[in-house]
Amino acid sequence: MKIIESTPTTLALRRTPILIWLICLSALVMGIVLTLILGKLYVLECQRLGSGGTCQLAARNLFGSGRVQTFPLSDLQGAAVEISEDSEGDDTYRVSLRINGENQPLSPVYSSGFSKKDALAQSINSFISDLRQPSLSVRQDERFLGMLVGGICALTALALAAFLGQVVTLRLDRSTGTVTLKRMGLLGVREGEYLLSDFTDAVLEHGENTSRIALVTRDGGHLPLTSEFTSGSRGKEAIAATIRAFLKPGNALTPLE
């Protein structure tokens, strides 16, 4: 918190969590980017025309645009299911196409569900081997996955902004004998007004390598200025000392440098 007003009768401080806002903005942008990257519909369509034909392999994003690759049907040589094992030993799968002697994934994303991937590969191989089958259309829809991953990032960003990104303003006023604590955030404005005479001290409450400033009431209760604990105690100790000095009747307040 920083002092925004300091007079013999008034002490006002404000916490503006710029770092939290930047983190939330980064998470929100990441969610949008992941949605656009992962949330695609992959479609392979082939048409037989006499002894030849053509195929199109398309990857379309949530807006319907994307890349389209066209190649001769004769270049499509088969399909198989590729397996990827993560660090915990769990398997994920994707369909790989054999096009003109090279492996090309239908979708670059590995995901769970072997049976669906295997069914896609079998339908492609069946089309290649059955010359009587006039057309092929298979698709792998990853749009829900993209929206799910992106949505989790976006919701996390909004939750952090709502609960940790509040602007907190503390105002102690000797002329009115009141203490005002205002918190402004995405969920609205919460403001509490208390008697200045109810508070006798300001201390640090400590977590695990973290702390926060709290006002101490005459009965020993605490009123935390922020809901969260953060690292860095030196600056908070100086702020607590300034508040403590203001709460002592007759003390002259020395502004922080």
Secondary structure, 3 states (H helix, E strand, C coil): CEEEEECCCEEEEEECCHHHHHHHHHHHHHHHHHHHHHCCEEEEEEEEECCEEEEEEEEECCCCCEEEEEEEHHHEEEEEEEEEECCCCCEEEEEEEEECCEEEECCCCCECCHHHHHHHHHHHHHHHHCCCCCEEEEEEECHHHHHHHHHHHHHHHHHHHHHHCCEEEEEEECCCCEEEEEEEECCEEEEEEEEHHHEEEEEEEECCCCEEEEEEECCCCEEECCCCCECCCHHHHHHHHHHHHHHCCCCCCCCCC
